[in-house]
Amino acid sequence: MILGFNLLHCIFKIARGALIPALAMLAVTAPQARAQATGDLGLVVERATGSLLVVDQSERAALGRIEGLGDLSHASLVYSPDERFAYVFGRDGGLTKVDILAREIVGRVMQAGNSIGGAISDDGRYVAVSNYEPGGVRVFDADTLDMVADIPTGSKTIGLVDIPGTRFVFSLWDTGETWIADLSGQTPEITRIPGIGTNPYDALVTADGRTYIAGLFGDDHLTALDLWQDTPTPRAILPGYAAGREGLPVYKMPHLEGWALAGQEFVLPAVGQHEVLWVDARSLDETGRTPTHGQPVFAMARPDGRHVWVNFAHPLNDTIQVIDTLTKQVIRQFSPGPGVLHMEFTPRGHEVWVSVRDAGKVIIYDTETFEPLAEIAADSPSGIFFTARAHRMGL
């Protein structure tokens, strides 16, 4: 009996020894989420259907779709530092958190009646949303989407960007001010800077977080702030850039957040004119102008700064022009199709993805040869956002 018991005990130990590693392997391989790196992924906004298309850069392909995000007619998004979650700012005031690996919504709040973009803090803790209705900025916990701060402004807010120190900068359409909200403490500390100009409509911040430039709809210049100053002072740049010329009807406002820093120069779309403006990034003096096919919407630099790609407002929105930054001359023009809304470069700039809304597709181009490489079907595509944005300021 003792011999039989010992034999059974040994068999059990052997079996258990084989079972435990097997269970451990099952635990490791259990698909809690798709086992896929995020660095190669991106999201394409499908504005007509309130959905996001998950895309893979290397495969030049769509992987799946996330639905139920509401009104995405003027949507933008930012990524968490680990690139897994995207925070989508809908025009209907919805703030939606999506898991791009599981391809599903993990949180959603209707935080306002009409919103116009947002930003995520440098430490990834807070997501801020810029609102038209009721105005102001609301700040949310990035994990839970619980509101942590409500910053009323009495105005529509635009040009919301993140800067170092857990701070956000934004401008007020109605009052011509720029505010800096510091959320590093227990309660937000607000710095108000008047005298920005009439009706700021969009803004950009440089990659080092130092220079904030606001575009103005009601004045014939732009305004810059040096955020490294203890008390930033507004400085008019490009004063009178449209002097002596009739302003054209503005069918679509230019977007400064698609700003181009090409070498040591900014390339900025002019409001109501068929040209882009070149500005020295250090002195902020004008360095040149390039006539363009139409009213530019986005002027975006390839990551190395060698070329600038420009798209245009209706009714000339079927065309892209490529500008050489050394000569400031247009070197290529082509028509991807009706309704070219957005462009996004791969992180090192070897390709550019172009959304062609009215043709229902995204076209991928080689940025050296300008040849099309692939097409991806999409439902009224607009914004294209690769996860590399998670590591860049002001996007």
N, C-alpha and C positions, 0 to 999 in steps of 0.2 A: 504493500500500500504506500509506504513511504517513497519507494522507488517510482511508483506510478505518479504520485503527487509531484515529485521533483521534476519528472519528465514533462508533465503538463505545465508546470510553472515555467520551465525553460522555453517551451513552445510559445506560451503567452508573452514572455518577455521579447522573444524574437519577433513575434507578430506585432507587438506594440511598437517595437523599434522601427519596424518597417512602416507602420501606420502613421506615426507622428510626423516623419518627414513628408509623407504623402499629404497629410492634412495641411502641413505648413505650406507645401507647394500650392495646394488649392487656394489657401488664403491669399497667397501672393498674386496668383493669376486671376482671381475672381474679378470680373469686369465691373468695378464700382464706377468707373467712367472710362471713356475710350483711352487706351494707352497710346497716346500720340503727343508728340512735342507740339508746342503752340507757336514756336518762332516762325514757322512757315505759313501760318494761317492768316486769314483776314475775313472781313465782313463787307458785303455789298448791301447797301440799303435798297430795298424794293419799295419805292415810295407809294405806289398805287395800291398795294395789297397789305401794307403794314407788316412786312416780313423782312428778314435778313437772310442773305445767302452766304453760307460758310464756304470759303474758297481756300484752295491750296496753291501757293505760288509755284512750287517746283513742278507739280502735276498740271498746272494751268487748268484746273478743273474745279467744279462745284462739288462739295462733299455732302451738303444737306441744307435744310432750310429751317429757320426758327420763325414761327408765326405768332400773331396775336399782340403786336406792339402798338396798335392804334395808328394815329395820324403821323406818318413819317414824311410829310410833304416838304419839310425843311429840317430833316433830322441830322444830327451829328452824334458822335460817340467817343468815349475814351476807354482806355483799358486799365485794369488793375496791374500792379507792378509785376505779378507773376504771369501776365498775359492770358490768364484763364477766363477772366470775367470781363465783360464789356458793359458799360453803363450808357444807355441810349436815351438821348434827349429828344422827345417827340414834340411836334408843334402843338399838340393838344394839351400840353402840360404834363404828360406822362414821363416818369423816370423809370426805366426798366433795366433790371440787372439780368444779364443772360450768361449762361455757362456755355462757352463755345465748344467744349469737349463733349459734354452731354447733349448739346444742341437743344437747350430748353431754357425757358424763363424761370429764374429762381427768386425773383422779387419784382414787384411793380407798385408804384404809388402815383396817384394823380395829384401832383403837388401844386398845380396852378391851372389857369385857364388857357394860357398861351405862353409857351416858352421858346427860347431862341438859342439854345446851346448850353454848354457847361464845361466844367473842368474837374480834374482830380488833383488833390494836394500832392506835394512832392513825396510825402511819406505814405501815400496810398490810404490814409485813414478817412478822408472826407471827400465827398462829391458835392460840388456846388452847381446850382442851376440858375441861369439868367432868365428872367421872366419879363414878358410884355404885359401880361394881365395876371395878377394885379400889380405887376412891377416888382422891383427889388430882386434880391438874391436869397435863395434858401439853400441850406447846407445840410447834408445827410451823412449818417454813418455808412461807410462803404460796405460794411458787413451786413448790417440789418436793414438799411434804408430808413432807419428812424431819423426824424429831423432833429438836428442838434443846434441849429441857429436859423433865425428868420431875420433878414436884414432889409427892412422896408426903405425905399428910396423916394417914393412919390413920383417915380418916373419909370419909363421903360429902360431896361438895362441891356447893354450890348457889350461885345468885346471882352467877355470874361475869359481870363487866362490864369494859370497858376504860376507862381514864382517861388523861389526858395524861402524857407522859413515858415512853411505851412501858411502861406498867404495867397490871396486871390486879388486880382486887379480887374476892375470893370468900369465902364463909362455909362453916363446917363444921357439918353437921347433928349429929354425935355429940358434939362437944366445945364447941359454942357459942362458937366463935372466928371472927374475920374476919382474913384474911391479905391482905397487899399484896405482889405479886410484881413487882419491878422488873427488866425485861429490857433496860435500856439499856446495860448493860455486857457483859463477856465471860461472866459467870455470873449466874444469877438471885440477887437479894438479897431476902430475905423479911422482912417486918415482921409480927409476930403480935400481934393485939389480942384479949385474952381478955375475958370478961364480957359478951358480946353477948346471951346469953339461951339459953333451952332450945329446942333443935330449930329453928334458923332454916331456913325452907323456901323462901324466895325473897327477892330484893332488887332495888332499883333504884338508879340514880345520876342526879343531875340533869344537865341538858344542859351545864353548865359544869364537870362533873366534881368538884364540891365536896362535895355531900351524898350519902352512901350510907345507905339505909334498908333494914334487914332486917326481914322479917316473921317472927314467932315462932309456932310451932305449940304449944309447951309453956308459954308465958307470956302473960299478959293485957296485953301492950303490944307496941310495936315498938321498935326500937333504931336510933338515928341516929349517924353518924360524920361529923365535919367533916374531910374529907381534906386541907384546907389547913393543918391543924395539924401541927407537927413530930411530935407523938405524939398521934394521934387518940384521944379518950376517949369510950367509949360513953355515950350519953344515952338514957334511956327516954322515949319519947313515947307519948301516948295511954294512960297507965297506968290500968289497971282499966276499959278501955272496955266490957268485958262484965260488969262487976260486978253481982251481984244477978240475973243472968239465966242460965237454963240454956243451955249450949252445944248447938247442934243438931248432928246427925250431919253430918260433912263428906264430901260425895260427890265433890267435886272441889276441890282446893286453889286458892285465888285466885292470880292471876298478877300480881305487882307490876311485872314488866317491861313490862306494858301500862299503865304508870302514867299518871296524868293530872296535868298541871300546868296548872290553869285560872287564868290571871291570876297572882295571888300565893298560890294555895292548891293544895296537893296534895289529890287525891281518891283515897282508898284503900279497897279492898274489905275488909270485916270478916270475920274467920275465924269460921265457925259462927254468923253472925248475918245477918238480912235487912236489911242497911243498908250504906251507904258512909259513910266518915268524912272530914271536911274538916279540914285542918291548914294553919296559916299557914306558908308556905315559909320565912319569915325567922326567926320566933320558935319554930317547931315546936309551937306551942300549938294545941289543938283549937279549931275555929271553928264546927263544926256537924255534924249527922248528917242523912242522908236515908234514910227507910225505903224499901225496895225490894221488888220482886216476889218475889225469892228470894235465895239466897246468891250474891252477885256473884262472877264469875270475873275478867272484865276490866272495868275502869272506865277508858275511854279518852277523852281530850279531843280535840275537833276542833282542828286546828292553831291556830286563832285563840283557843281557850280558851272560846268562848262557850257551848258545850254539851258535856256528857259523856254518852257512850253506854255502856250497861252491859248485859252478858249474864250468864247465870246457869247454875248447876250443875243437874245432873239432880236431880229429875224436872221441873224448871221451865225446861228449857233450850230451849224453843221461842220464847222471848220476848226482846225488847229494850226497854229503857226509855231515854228521853232526858231528862236533867236540865238545867235552866237554872242556870247558875253564879251568876247574880245573886240569884235567889230560893231556890236549892237545892231546888227543887221539881221533881217529875216533870211534864214537859209533853207527853210523847207515849209511848204504849205500843203495840206491835204485835207480831205473831207471824209471822216469816218462814217458819217451818217447824220440823220436829223436828231437834234437835241443832245449834243455833247455837253454833259453836265459836270463831270469831275474827272480828275486824273490822279493817279497814285503811283509813285515810283517804288520799285522794289528797294530794299534798304541800301544796296550798293549801286543802284541805278542802272543795271543792265537792261531792265525792262520797264515799261510804263503801261499801266492798265487804265483804260479809258471807258467810261460809262456812256453809252449811246441810248438815251432813254426811249426815244420814239422808234428805234429799231429793235428794242428789246434784247440788247446784248452788251457784253463787255468785250472790248477788243484789246488784245495784248500786242504791244509793239516792241521790237528791238530798238533801243535808243541810239545805237550807232548807225545801223543801216536804215532805220525808219520803216522796216518791212513788218507787216503783220505776221504774228506767230501763231495765234490761236484766237478763238472766239468762245465765249461762254454765254449761253442763253440766260436771261434774267428778265424779271417782270418790272418794267419801267425803272431801270437802275439809276441811282443818283450817286450818293457818296460811296467811296471805296476807302476802307480803313484797314491797313495791315497792322499786325500786333507789334511791329517795331515801334509804333507810336507810343507804346507804354513807357519807353525810355527817353522820350523827348519832351522838353518843356514847351508849354503853350499850345499844345495840339489837342 
